[in-house]
Amino acid sequence: MTKTQIATSSHPEVETAVAELRQGLRGASPRLVLFFASPRYAPAAIAAAMERAFSPAVVIGCTTAGEITSGAMLKGSVVAMAFGTVDEVAVQVVSGLRAGTSPVKEALAKLTRHFGHAASGLDPNRYVGLVLVDGLSGAEEQVMDALSTGSDLTFVGGSAGDDLAFRGTHVFAEGKAYEDAAVLAILRIDRGFAVLKTQSFKGTGRHLVATRVRTGERVVEEFNHRPAAEAYAEALGVRVESLPGMFMSHPLGLMVGDEPFVRSPQRVLGTDVKFYCAIAEGMELEVLRSTDIVEVTRAALEGQKQTLGGLAGLVNFNCILRTLELEKKAQSEAYGRLFSEVPTIGFSTYGEAYLGHINQTATMLALR
Amino acid sequence: MRKATVTGTVKGMLEKIIAVRGKANPTFVDATRAKLILKGLNPAKFTTSTPDDPELVARVRAVAAEFGVNL
């Protein structure tokens, strides 16, 4: 068993950047290397170079809208983690997500068979799932739905980014870069782990019920039987023209007990509102208001540290909207410093995965 | 004579999904309830008095099949 190690490179050339990562992870002989790469690196080139550098380890990753490492939020870099505490890993690539018929459940069955079990037979205290999805596929709900109904395991992860260009996002496995695909992995971690979900919002007590939707397009036409934009604006006490300016600070929360699963609005389309994830007809949502990302995340990390008796590593799937809010409030450095003491990699995502597809959240895999 | 209204079927179906997938483990029970809410089916919104809507009953039956639960 080796410890969890991380490495970072900001060198613009793929081969040199990967060589720097290899140097940074020297001495490690992990079963799994996870990496997150800026879209400045040619996807196919960096996928192949990482595979060559770290084989026979399983090497997976994706492109980003910014990277995270211990102590800093980065741009134009590649970050990698050599998992010292992963005892076994299996990976599947699921392609053809946009067609809507992707065989996620079949891939899940193959993954669990690797460990000699049916999907329901793996102990969620020893096994955890990782999921990386093409962030422009619009298929995250379908992927997470299949994983959630098909397994008792927790799958945590995020949607690949491309620095807000919205032209192409990639996931990496087997030395290749894939679009319109998801990489699924199941990790056996006997030493222990936890999955953390944190978002920095409070409820306002104001509720909206989605009464008419186009779920597949992530569009709500009506809240409370009224044009969606009008009802949303009224709930915030503003005119419809001012609504987009309130989106980042006042998204909607699907409440599970006191815990919001955030649905972030993207834009107003006529009288409709388009979101970054799907809302089902009949869903009751609470209007949220933002709080302090740094302080809430600090408390969440401290709580997890106490629960696990220390943190040996963290993988942080941090929503790009959180990253933008941190930049707007000049808190990026403070956020990066939260991870100074723990080997951490992460990236700014186009969506986060935990039980379902969510927004404006950080989901994390915490290693003991 | 008033025709009797059938009620509570959806509530019963959702509770069975939670019981089967929850496996009497509080963590699994909470996770299953959350997964249902994320699919737009909040068990707390249905009671034994909720009138049966055939479309909704069919939808919950399909969701149960996705969860691998025989109703």
HADDOCK unambig.tbl for C-alpha pairs under 7 A between the chains (distance, minus, plus):
assign (segid A and resid 148 and name CA) (segid B and resid 35 and name CA) 6.89 0.50 0.50
assign (segid A and resid 149 and name CA) (segid B and resid 66 and name CA) 5.96 0.50 0.50
assign (segid A and resid 149 and name CA) (segid B and resid 67 and name CA) 4.71 0.50 0.50
assign (segid A and resid 150 and name CA) (segid B and resid 67 and name CA) 6.24 0.50 0.50
assign (segid A and resid 256 and name CA) (segid B and resid 34 and name CA) 6.08 0.50 0.50
assign (segid A and resid 280 and name CA) (segid B and resid 40 and name CA) 5.55 0.50 0.50
assign (segid A and resid 282 and name CA) (segid B and resid 40 and name CA) 6.82 0.50 0.50
assign (segid A and resid 283 and name CA) (segid B and resid 40 and name CA) 5.55 0.50 0.50
assign (segid A and resid 355 and name CA) (segid B and resid 35 and name CA) 6.32 0.50 0.50
assign (segid A and resid 356 and name CA) (segid B and resid 38 and name CA) 6.73 0.50 0.50
